[in-house]
C-alpha cells in the first residue's frame, strides 16, 4: 500500500481555505493576515510563498486559486 505525500503548500492552502470558509478572513484580505496564526513558523511559510511568486500583499484568493503545486 502506497501513501501519498501531501505537498506542504497544499496543507497551507487547505488551512487558509478553512479560515475563509469560517469567515475568519476574507478572500480579498492580504496573505499577511494569516501570519499571526503561524507564529514562529511564519518565516518558513513566507519564504515558501515568495518562492512561488506570491507577496504577502497578494489577496488570499490568489493563493486559493492555485490548482497544483508542482516543483520546478
Secondary structure, 3 states (H helix, E strand, C coil): CCCCCCCHHHHHHHHHHHHHHCCCCCCCCEHHHHHHHHHHHHHHHHHHHHHCCCCCCCEHHHHHCCCCCCCC
